[in-house]
């Protein structure tokens, strides 16, 4: 096999690639596998979020085709960033917005909006660098910091035959042992152990980085192997570990665990498609952009409003509505037994569009109005992206009293993403009628 060839693609844009027919078929089949994977697209048990009518849907995350007159294959990776490797070629898929801005939003999502833990390795992702390499670097530095203290120790349940009674005794099995002449108690007991779900997840993520074929940085792979070696007494990852609740853990460990789950949770793949080995790390972008924008607004407006994602039903158990953003104004109730009890009031809904909105579309307005009606509010906000020279869209006051506003993230690679975040919060606060309360100290100090 010759030297590895690297090709750079922009998310959701077509590029001509000189690849073999077998590589093209493997890419196409791999894209279909991803399209059918609920875990990859973060689809929960209640079904996916609403999809705009004007968005072209495809049965594959990766479109691969060739016109009769073409000499090269046309490849388009939809709504995903990361890297894909097939034999001697690696495709690095970069976001449709400026890398620094995407990385800032992704880091806000991964850290849960905690600006003190906002990782500079992700925020300062530079052109030509793989998102997976940046994510792996951020994780390994955080893991090294975690391991400077000690491995997490927690109570773990064991079942064993002991020469003395301990914990819960199984009387039938114990009686059977004694009847057989074996003086042992069948017991279930708990003791402190480093072999627990949290440590197994952290170790598995480090091993995945060390063995990954999409990692371009040999130093990262070496560091992943070294850190995994420090998990003495920690076993292999179990299928149920990723679903175990975190419990009470430090912020440092919480963020390391969150990134580890991102690496392990269906995104890092080594599979065989036909006769070809495909290695990939792809991040489904609409989900992480939505979550990151929600965290930006929650951090910037937290002095007076709570920003959450909330589900509501038209009729209980039937049609559900899932606004990306629900704005709940903080207030004080005077009608409850406890006057100091905080009671929120829904004031607006929001919809995040990971695309440039140059004009109002019917489907965008329909969806925004539906969300506002479902929450019984009079205002809806569509959060999208625009270029630095693009004019913001005017608000639309519709029949029935509902007003739909537009707030945009200015995608300018020459500006700081933190400035774009502040300006978005100012725009949203203005659309909600409270411009003077925009921006908490959290976002200003970033």
Beta strands, then each sheet from edge to edge (+ up, - down):
strand 1: 5-10
strand 2: 15-17
strand 3: 62-65
strand 4: 73-77
strand 5: 80-86
strand 6: 89-94
strand 7: 154-162
strand 8: 168-169
strand 9: 185-193
strand 10: 268-273
strand 11: 276-284
strand 12: 305-313
strand 13: 320-329
strand 14: 345-356
strand 15: 379-386
strand 16: 396-397
strand 17: 403-410
sheet 1: 1+ 6+ 5- 11+ 10-
sheet 2: 2+ 4- 3+
sheet 3: 7+ 9- 8+
sheet 4: 12+ 13- 14+ 15+ 17+ 16-
end
